[in-house]
Amino acid sequence: MLSNRPEKGLDLLDAMVNAAADRASSHLAGTIRFARCDGLQVNEGFSAPDVEIETWSVSADHQAIVVSVFATGAREDGGRTTAACGRFTFTTLTGKRGYRA
């Protein structure tokens, strides 16, 4: 699988997870943990310094948050295009989850 990954995809994925973790930390009290990633798409030709990253809370409760992340990069014609997108779930480390976010 690593042979099929985009050449610059790992630094972009790292930037996306960090942005999502920042959003999760601002919402959840205490220490958080990365729980899962859904629907990740990374397009070739983009690296972390070349994109703008936006995060949006999809759903949240006091124990978990689901964050969507969109990275957009410049196109040759001057517009913007999706460089990567994904959905990340973070949970608190305290107690057992009572219900899903």
KAJOKA-V538366 format. One record per backbone hydrogen bond with DSSP energy under -1.0 kcal/mol. CO is the residue of the C=O (numbers start at 1). NH is the residue of the N-H. E is the energy in kcal/mol with one decimal. If there is no record, write none. Layout:
co | nh | e
CO | NH | E
CO | NH | E
This chain:
co | nh | e
1 | 4 | -1.5
6 | 9 | -1.4
8 | 12 | -1.0
9 | 13 | -2.6
10 | 14 | -2.3
11 | 15 | -2.0
12 | 16 | -2.2
13 | 17 | -2.5
14 | 18 | -2.3
15 | 19 | -2.1
16 | 20 | -2.4
17 | 21 | -2.6
18 | 22 | -2.1
19 | 23 | -1.9
20 | 24 | -2.6
21 | 25 | -2.8
22 | 26 | -1.6
24 | 28 | -3.0
31 | 93 | -1.5
33 | 91 | -2.3
36 | 89 | -2.9
38 | 87 | -2.1
41 | 85 | -2.3
47 | 50 | -1.6
48 | 51 | -1.3
52 | 72 | -2.5
54 | 70 | -2.5
56 | 68 | -3.0
59 | 66 | -2.9
63 | 92 | -2.2
64 | 61 | -2.6
65 | 90 | -2.6
66 | 58 | -3.2
66 | 59 | -1.0
67 | 88 | -3.0
68 | 56 | -2.4
69 | 86 | -1.8
70 | 54 | -2.8
71 | 83 | -3.2
71 | 84 | -1.8
72 | 52 | -2.5
73 | 81 | -2.6
75 | 78 | -1.5
79 | 75 | -2.8
81 | 73 | -2.6
83 | 43 | -3.1
84 | 71 | -3.1
85 | 41 | -2.8
86 | 69 | -2.9
87 | 38 | -3.3
88 | 67 | -3.3
89 | 35 | -3.1
89 | 36 | -1.4
90 | 65 | -2.5
91 | 33 | -2.7
